């Protein structure tokens, strides 16, 4: 395990380039420059690289570090590459599922001959793609290079972190560290007072769950059966403020709550699937404090569908003898949270889909003491605004004592345009935000004590408040003994 007690600053002088073993066209070399070996240590997935004796050493030019995309490096970082005359060179993360496990450390291509202090390198002259994004190598300030018939890529933050989803860190003592292709550690499966539990991508049932001590970050293996009750509780228990079954009465097409007409079903609401029968109704009520009650009506056809199916949902505010529909909320609510100032949060977590999550499904609204509702997504022009802690049944309240939430913004507008807003924020009941991080990559988790963890992928976790970062390599976890 490697750890950093503070957030490592990624300096320009330590941006890193990847090298690929893809074939190079004869016209690939146009502009010649001089490069040197890096003047600092370089570590790849826990292995200190021997740049002095490497056949394809990391290079350093114009205050940028370059890494060769050799077969060994690509495999270790779980990156795919493809080259063709028509498309040029394409580099992308390996999206195979289940993901490959790196059971051994990266191998180095070493030579008995010591490398010179400086080398002649050439600008790559061909079409480039990184994870679907076209790279104009002629205009890039840090272009792709070729050396010894291998392509070198600059590890700028954009290339490495944003497009290839790798972790890159630098500090004066340890030099440059690159972590990628690490997949043993899955999402949070549950927690107790002292530990977080992560699902495992290993097939061995004795290594089905990873237990991480919250104080020491020590990892131990647990078999699935030993933590089954904890995992089941996390998956199925209703969290506080998560609603309860509502007493809704149906008369023909009319739905009544507390003697009031809530909704009249339409033709599409009562349509029956030929072999499976009428829609199944589920009614849930949420206490909205002084604002009244919010009632959810969910209609699901009993169809044998593949993947998540959420049905049709209507939400209604029952307040002071009046019923009004919440037009901005057309899915099941996650939590309705009354605040000390009389306002009420209405929150919906992101909805799972067959290939991740539904864009635009994570929503937050704030109802003021007069019953007016403002949609935070609309106010901030964010497709997804996700409140943390909504699905944690052991968290008493996702909101703080003052009613503030921790939220993650996707960085995409309602129209699907990308903007520089992705990251973790605080959101108070005045709808003011304060930015804490600048990335929505990976996942964020709020524990039962409102502690914040950033699951950054590559078996890496950051304590958001203390800025401690801890990483584990696949081969370390695979070789770690199970106590059971």
ABEGO torsion letter per residue (X at the ends): XBBBABBBBBBAAABBBBBBABBBBAAABABBBBBBBBABBBBBGGBBBBAAABABBBBBBGGBBBBBBBAAAAAAAGBBBBBBAAAEBBBBBBABOBBBBBABBBBBBBBABBBBABBBBBBBBBBBBBGGBBBBAAABABBBBBBGGBBBBBBBAAAAAAAAGBBBBBBAAAEBBBBBGBAABBBBAEBBAABBBBBBABABAAAABBBBBAAAGBBBBBBAAAAAAAAAAAAABBBBGAEBBBBBBBBEABBBBGGBBABBBBAAAABBBAAAEBBBBBBBBBBAEAAEBBBBBBBBBBBBBBEBBAEBBBBBBBBGGBBBBBAABABBBABBBBBAAGBBBBBBBBBBBAAEBBBGABBBBBBBAAGBBBBAAAAAGBABBBBBGAABAABABABBAAGBBBBBBAGBBAAGBBBBABEBBBBBAAGBBBBABABABEBBBBBAAGBBBBBAEGGBBBBAAAGBBBBBBAAAAAABBBAX
